[in-house]
Amino acid sequence: MKTIKPILKDIHKIQDLLTPFVLEGIILKRENDEVATNIRSYIAIKKDDKFIAIGALHIYSQELGEIRSLAVDKNYQKQGLGKKIVKELEKEAKKLGLTKLLTLTYQKEFFESLGFKEIPKEEVPSQKVWSDCIKCPHFPNCNEISLIKTI
């Protein structure tokens, strides 16, 4: 297993990993052009020629970033790969000078184990709501949990 920064030719591997989670309604679908535009924000764990874990760091301001599109292939869960992705994204966020990381998730306990604290949804930046949440099939009745971490 190897941690890598995906490149444009890897978009299909990203989509292959994310699609089952999108179909379950737990990750927001991202079109190929959006993945391409944000390719530099992703970190993946690769085994052989397959992506088995992925996550992205999206930046909202000089202080705030978001951990998003975090997924681990169901055959590789409970092996610390999600934690490894989050830690790598957190390191990147610190290098960039961010001081807070946000996530919206159904995996509250996982993120709390990494130091994230639950916050009211009203504290989620409006640019997140109008750029991503508006596209979600659960909008406006979101049942994801908002968490934040000071880094």
C-alpha positions in Angstrom: 0.0 0.0 0.0 1.2 3.4 -0.9 0.0 6.9 -0.2 -0.1 9.1 -3.3 -1.4 12.4 -4.7 -3.7 11.4 -7.6 -3.2 12.9 -11.0 -5.8 13.5 -13.7 -5.6 10.1 -15.3 -6.6 8.7 -11.8 -10.1 10.3 -11.9 -11.7 7.0 -12.9 -10.0 5.3 -9.9 -11.4 8.0 -7.6 -14.9 7.6 -9.0 -14.7 3.8 -8.8 -13.9 4.0 -5.0 -16.5 6.7 -4.3 -19.4 5.4 -6.4 -20.7 2.8 -3.9 -20.7 5.5 -1.1 -22.5 7.9 -3.4 -25.1 5.3 -4.2 -25.6 4.7 -0.5 -26.2 8.5 -0.1 -23.3 9.0 2.3 -20.9 10.9 0.0 -21.9 13.7 -2.3 -21.5 12.8 -6.0 -18.8 14.8 -7.7 -18.7 15.0 -11.5 -15.4 14.3 -13.3 -14.9 17.9 -14.2 -15.2 18.9 -10.5 -12.8 16.1 -9.5 -10.4 17.4 -12.2 -10.6 21.0 -11.0 -9.8 19.8 -7.4 -7.4 17.0 -8.1 -4.7 18.6 -6.1 -6.8 18.4 -3.0 -7.0 14.6 -2.9 -4.8 12.0 -1.2 -5.2 8.3 -1.9 -3.9 5.0 -0.7 -3.2 2.7 -3.5 -2.8 -1.1 -3.5 -1.6 -2.6 -6.7 -3.3 -0.4 -9.3 -6.5 0.2 -7.2 -7.4 3.1 -4.9 -8.5 1.6 -1.6 -8.8 4.9 0.4 -9.3 8.5 -0.6 -9.9 11.9 1.0 -9.7 15.6 0.0 -8.9 18.9 1.7 -11.1 21.7 0.5 -10.2 25.3 1.5 -12.9 27.8 2.4 -10.8 30.7 3.8 -7.3 31.5 5.2 -8.3 29.7 8.4 -10.8 27.0 7.4 -10.6 23.9 5.4 -12.8 20.8 5.1 -12.1 17.1 5.1 -14.4 15.7 2.5 -14.9 12.7 0.1 -13.3 10.4 2.7 -13.9 6.8 1.8 -12.2 3.5 2.4 -13.0 0.4 0.3 -15.3 -1.8 2.4 -12.7 -4.7 2.1 -10.1 -2.5 3.8 -12.0 -0.8 6.5 -11.0 -1.0 10.2 -7.3 -1.1 9.2 -6.5 2.6 10.1 -6.5 3.8 6.4 -9.2 6.5 7.0 -7.2 7.8 10.0 -4.0 7.8 7.9 -5.8 9.9 5.1 -7.2 12.4 7.7 -3.7 12.7 9.3 -2.1 13.4 5.9 -4.7 16.0 5.1 -4.3 17.6 8.5 -0.5 17.9 7.9 -1.2 19.5 4.5 -3.7 21.9 6.1 -1.1 22.9 8.7 1.5 23.5 6.0 -0.9 25.8 4.2 -1.6 27.8 7.4 -5.1 26.6 8.1 -6.2 26.7 11.7 -9.5 24.8 11.6 -10.8 21.7 9.8 -14.5 21.1 9.3 -16.2 17.9 8.3 -19.8 16.8 7.7 -20.2 13.1 8.3 -22.2 10.1 9.5 -19.1 8.8 11.2 -19.2 11.0 14.3 -17.2 8.7 16.6 -14.4 8.2 14.0 -13.8 12.0 13.7 -14.2 12.5 17.5 -11.4 9.9 18.0 -9.2 12.2 15.9 -10.0 15.3 18.0 -13.0 16.8 16.1 -15.8 18.3 18.1 -19.5 18.5 17.1 -20.8 21.9 16.2 -24.3 23.2 15.4 -25.0 23.1 11.6 -25.7 26.8 11.8 -21.9 27.3 12.2 -21.2 25.6 8.9 -20.0 28.3 6.4 -22.7 29.5 4.0 -20.3 28.9 1.1 -20.3 25.2 1.9 -24.1 25.1 2.0 -24.5 26.9 -1.3 -21.7 25.2 -3.2 -22.1 21.6 -2.0 -25.1 21.0 0.3 -27.6 22.5 -2.3 -26.6 19.6 -4.6 -27.3 16.9 -2.1 -30.4 14.8 -2.4 -30.9 15.2 1.4 -31.0 19.0 1.2 -32.5 20.8 3.2 -33.2 17.9 5.6 -29.5 17.0 6.3 -28.8 14.4 8.9 -25.1 14.6 8.7 -23.2 15.7 11.8 -21.0 18.8 11.6 -17.6 18.6 13.4 -14.6 20.9 13.6 -11.1 20.6 14.8 -8.6 23.4 15.7 -5.2 22.4 14.4 
